[in-house]
Amino acid sequence: MSIRILLIDDHPLFRKGVAQLVRADEELELAGEVSDGASGIALAAEVDPDLILIDLNMKAMNGIETLRQLKAAGVRGRCVMLTVSDDERDVLDAMKAGADGYLLKDMEPEELCARIKQSVGGNVVLDASVAGLLAHALNAPPAASHSDLTEREREILGLLADGRSNKEIARELGISDATVKVHIKHLLRKLNMKSRLEAAVWALQNPQFRQALQG
């Protein structure tokens, strides 16, 4: 079954290029393409895509607000930002709004297709330069420390940091997907974080957590 993609981007040339790229990949299918956030939210409800690629800087409704409204509407599909901005604030805002990934538009076409497939599989997808950028931004500890997590929650957070999907975590730990989701919900609340992406990057860049996990 093909992975159905919805594109929300107000740059016609770029949007058409990505649409063509999606159509050329046998594992992907274009569910739709729109030039603004409001139309994207409406179309997402209609076509129920597996993944939504969202531009950041759009007129009327920007990508972050579009993302927030998509999440509030309960969209099932993964939401990945695809933008030219590698600004630290933009990346953090996207993470806190619930983005499942943050990719830059200068990446190679083949890599974009590969990242789309990884994201639909449940993995966190970050541009390499963005991951490095977040090291400084997330250096400060969250409201709660990893010591407030249960042993199982620490295990799951470590696997999130390794880019594992819920199914992979469940298989690794011998528990159900539903149980993994519950643990993730609890650890996000304890760490005062909004998304698994934010938690994964924090864990990756927090040496104390990594040491505690290995210990």
N, C-alpha and C positions, 0 to 999 in steps of 0.2 A: 504494500500500500504506500502511495506517495505521501511525502510530507508537504502539507498545504501551507503556503506562505502568503501573508498579507503585507504589502508595502505601504508605509505612510511616510511620504517625503514630498516636499514642495518644489524640489528641483527636477523638472521634467526629464532632462537629459540623463541625469544619474538614475532616476527611478526607472526609466525605460531600459537603461543598461543592466540594472540588477534584475529586472523582469525577464530580460532576454537570457541572462545567466541562469536564472531559475528554470526557465523553460528548456534550456539545453541539458539540464541534469535529469537523468531518468528517475532519480529517487525523489525529485522535488516537483511540486506543482504550484502554479501561481493561482491563489485563491482570489486575488484582487489587488488593485493598486489605487491609491487615492492621494490627493495633494494637500490634505489638511486633516487636523486632528479630529474634528467633529465628524467628518465623513468616515474617518477610519474607525471611530468608536461604533458608529451605526453599522458599518459593513462587517465589523468583527462579530457583532451580535447576530448578523444574518448568515454569515458563511462559516463561523466557528473554526478559524484557522488553527493549525498546530503551533505556528510561530508567527509573531508580528515583529517586523523590523521598523523601528521608529526613528525618524530624524529628530535632532534636538532643536535646532533653530528654525522654527516655522512661524509664519505670520498667524495672527489671531490667537491660536492656541499652540503654545510651544510643546516640545516633546515630553517634558517632565509632567506637565499638566495632562497631556494626552495619556501618558502612562498611568497617572493617578486615577483618572476616570475609567480607564480600561480595567484596572484592578478593582475599583469600587463597583464596577458593573459585573464583576465576577467572571471575567473572561477565562476560559480554560487554557488557552494557548500561552506559550512562553512569550515573554516580551523582552526584546533585545534592542538596545540603543545602537544605531549605526550613524555616526556623525563625524564631522571634521574636528570637533572640539576635544582636546585632551586637557582642558582646564580642570584643575583639582576640584573646584567647587561643583562643576557640572557633573563630574563622575560621582561625587559623594551624594549630590541631590538625587541622581538617578538610582543609586543603590538604596537610599532611604525611601524612595518612592516604590521600591519593589522590583527593580529591573532584574532580569535573569541573566544579563550580560551587557557588556559595553565594548563595542568594536569601532574601529576607526575606518573611515572611507578610503584610506590610501592602502588598505591591505590588498593582497593578490586575490583575484577572482576565485581561484581554486581553494584558497584558504577560507574565504567567506563561506563557500558551500560546505566545507568541512566543519566549520564552526556552527553553522546552522544545524547540521546533523548531530553534533555533540550536544547542543543546547536542547534539542527535542528529546534526546536521550536522558535528560535530567541534569546535565553537567553545567557548571558555571563557566561561562565563556568571557574571557577578558583579553583585550589586546595586550601584547607583551609590554608595551611602553606604559599602558595604563596601570598594569599590575605594579610596575616599579614606582610609578607616581604615588600610588596609594600607601606605599611604605611609610612615607613621612606623614601623610594625612591621618593615618590610623595608628600612629605611634602611641598616642595617648590611650590609656585603658578605658574601657566602657564604665558605666555606672556600677556594674557588678563585675567581680573578677571571675576567672575560670574556676577558682576554688569553690564558688557557690554552686557549681554544676555537679550533678551526680557522676559516678564513674561511667555509666552508660552514655550520658550526654556528652562527656568529654571524648569518648570513643567516636561518637557520631560526628562531633565537631571536627575531630581530626580527619575523618573520612571526607567530610565536606571540603576541608582544605585541600584534600588530594583530588578534588574534582569529581567525586563519586556521585552517582545518581541515587535516588531513594531505593530503586530496585537493587543496585549494586551493594548499597549499605545493608539492606535487608538480608541479602544473600550472604554477605561477609559475616554478619553477626547472628544469623540464624533466627531472625525475627521477621514479622510481617511488614509490608509497606506501610500499612496503617499505623503500626507502632512507631516506625521511623518518623512519620509525619508528626505524631504526637510529641515525640522527644524533641524534634526540631522546633516545634511551636514553643515548648517549655524553655529550651535553651535560649531562643531568641528573646523571650520575655525577660529572662534572668540577666541577659547581657545588654538589655535595653536597645535591641537592634530590630530593624524592620524586615530584613530579607536574609535569605541564606547566602546570598552573594556577599553582603556586608560581613556576615559572620565568618565566611570562608576566608575572605581576604584578611580580616583581622587576625584569625588564627594563624594564617600563613606568615604574617608579618610580626607575630608576637613570640619572641624567643622563650619567654617564661612559660607560655602554654606548651610550646613544642617540647621543652625540657621536661615539664611535668608529665606530658603524655608518654615520653620515652622512658621516664623513671617509673 
